[in-house]
């Protein structure tokens, strides 16, 4: 059995060395390899906890901590703690079915029984390249990584900000997501790069469709006297704004009018 990284297979015994060499300590967490927690196997109550005889299961949203454990929240129910070994192939943001296996004074503990729905497949992060291998380190450390990439443009540079789409979600705890690049944006930290990264990740379209533009113009022509009765209509005033053309809003604007004895601003 081995760990696949963009077409290459590394034996399990070299997994720790590969992770330390290529990925660093950031990804040294339970999602990278199967293991049994020192606090007990998944589903086995630990010291200080009692087995939940009634159990019960329900659906909720999984929120994963960067250290590997998580919580499942559901409307009208208390959060259920999920130890690292109980998460399986689920990822942060997935909708899952959880079952309670034990309870203590601190609350319920459970495990993920099934993945009902997957999180958004788009992930923003930093592109990493090593020889023939490439992967994306997610910006959000709650997301299991790295995302193994199937293909990368030759001109893409190691360390560039990028957005990828997950094509294959992990099915087990020892698997990583696999995906393909959507876009390589450039140096991380640049304001324009960071804004573009968010827009692409969330699939926000800045350019409106022709149909949307026609609808907006039609709405303007439908203004009635009642719509402007108690408001001053300044649509014909040539207002100037200090906001640049690419600003997200234009809320600081002035106009000057020449009068016989001077100007009115």
N, C-alpha and C positions, 0 to 999 in steps of 0.2 A: 504493500500500500504506500502511496506517495502523496505529496502535496503538489497539485498542478499550478504552475504560474506561466501563463501565456505560452502554452505548448510545451513547457519543460516540466519534468517531474523530479521532485526532490524527495529522497527517502525520508521517512518519518524521523529517523535518528538524527538527520541533519536539519530538522525543522527549526530548532532553537537557534542553531548557528546561522541559518539563512535569515531568520527574522531579525536577529541582532545585527547582521551585516548589512542587510538591505533596508529594513524597515525601522530599526531602532526600537527603544524600549516602549514607545508609544503604543505599539500593537501587541505588547506582551500581556495579553489578557485572555480569559477563558474562551472567548469566541474563536481564537486562533487554533485551538487544539482540544480534543476531548480529554476530559480529566474528571476525576472524582474529587469533590471538595473535601477539605480536611474536616468540614463540619458535617459530613454525611453524604450518602448517595441521594440522588434525586428521588423524592418520594418517601424517604426514610426520615422520620422525625429526629431532630437533633436534641441534645441535652436541653432540658428546660421547656420542651415542647411536648404536646400531647397529640396523638393521632386523632384526626377528625373522623369519627365513625360515620357521621352523616354525609360528610363530603359535600358534594354539590359542584356544579360547573355552570359557567355562564360566559358570555362574550364581553370583551372589553378591549381597550386600547393599551398596547404595551409601550411603556416608557423605559428605556434602558439607560442605566448610569454608565459613564465611561469606564468604571471599574469592573463592569461585567454583569452585575445583578440588575434587576428591574422591578417594575411594579405594573400591575394591570388595574386600570381604573374603569369603572362602569357606573353609570348614573344610578343612584339609589343604593349603592353597595360600597362597603369599605374597600380601600385599595388592598390588593393581594401582593405580598412580597414574593418575588421569584428569584431564587438563587441562581448563580451562573449555570449550574448543571441542569437547571429546569427549563432553560429558555430554548434549547434545541436549535432549530434552524430559523427561528423567528428573528426579526430585526426591529429596531426602534421605529415606532410608528405603525407597525402592523396591527391589524385587528385580529385578535386571537380568542380561542376558547381556553379558559383556564379552569383547572380543578383544584380545590383546596385539599391539601393532604395533612395539614397539622395546624394547630392554633396554640398561641401563648398569650401572655399578658400584653405583648407588644402587637398582637394582631394575627392575621391569617397568613399562612405560607402555602404556596401552591406550585404548580408546574403547568407549562403550556401543553395542552393536549392536541390542539389543532390550530392551523393558521387559516383564518376565515377570509381575510383580505390583505393584500400587500400594500405597503406604503407607496408613496410616489416613487417611481423608478429613477427620477432624475436626482443626481448627487453632484454637488459642487466640491471642488477640492484642489489639491496640488498634484500635478502630473509628475510621476517618477519613472525614469528610464534607466535600465541596466542591461547593456548588451542587447539581446533579443527579447528581453522581458520589459513589460511596462504595466504600471498600475496607477490608480488614483488614491491618494490619501484624503479621505473626506475631511472637510472643514469641521463638520459636526462630529465630535469625538464619540457621540452616542451611537453613531452609525457603524455597524460592523465593517471593518476594512482590513486590508485594502481591497478596492474593487479591481479585479484582474481585467486588463484590457486586451481585447483580441487583436486590435490593429491601431497603430499610431502614425500620423504623418511624419515623414522624415525630418521636416523642418521644425517639428515641435521640440521644445527644449525642456530638459529636466528642470523642474522647479516652476514651470509656468502654471498659472491659474487656468483651470479647465472645468468643464461640465461633462459628465458621462451619464448614460442611461443604462440601468441595470437590465440585462437581457436574461440572466439566469440567477434567480434568488437561491440562497443556500437552503438545502433540505435537512442538513444535519449540523451539529455544533462544530464539527471539524471542517466545514466548508466555508469558503468566502464567496461573495457575490462576483459575478462576471458581467462585463458590460462592454459598451463601445462608446468612443468619444462622440459628443455632440459638437463641441467646439473647443478650441484652444484660444484663450483670450490674451495671454501675455503675462507680464510681471504682476504677481500678486501685490496687493496694497495700493495700487494705483486707483484713485477714486472712480475713474470711468470704467476700469476693468471690474471693480467690485460691484458697481451698479449693473453693468451688463451681465455679470455672473448671476445676480439675484433674478433679473428679468428672465434670463434663459432657463434658470433652474425652476422658476415658478411658471414658465411658459406664458409670460405676460407679453402680449403683442402691443407695441407702441403705435404701429401704423393701423389706422382704422380702415375697415372695408369700405368700398364705395357705397354700399347699401347703408352703412351706419352714418356716413357723412350726409347722404341725402335725407335720412331720417332726422338728423340734427338740424339741418337747414329748414326742413318742413316744420319742425317744432317752433323755430324762431318766427316763422311767418304766421303761426297760429296764436301769437300773443294777443290778448284782448285788452281792452281799455282797463278792465278790472285788475289785470296783472300788473299794471304800471301806475295805477291811480294814486297810490300813496308812496311812490318811489320816483326819484328824479332820473329821468332818462338821459344818460350821457353817451349813448351809442354814437352820436355824431361828433363828439368832442375828440380831437386828436391827442389822446393821452400818450405820454412818453413814460417808459418804465426803465429803471436801472437794472432790472433783471435781464440776464442774457437770453438769447434766443432759445437755448436748450434748457432753460430753467423749468422745474417741475410745476411752478405756479408763478403768476405775475400779480403780486399783491401790493407792490410799491410803485405807484404811478402818479404823475403830475401833468398838469396842462396849464398853459399861460395864455391869457387873453389881453390884447392891447386895448387900453381905454384912453380917453382924452387926456386924463391926468396921470397916466402911468400904465401899470400892468396889474392884472389880477391873476393870482396863482390858485 
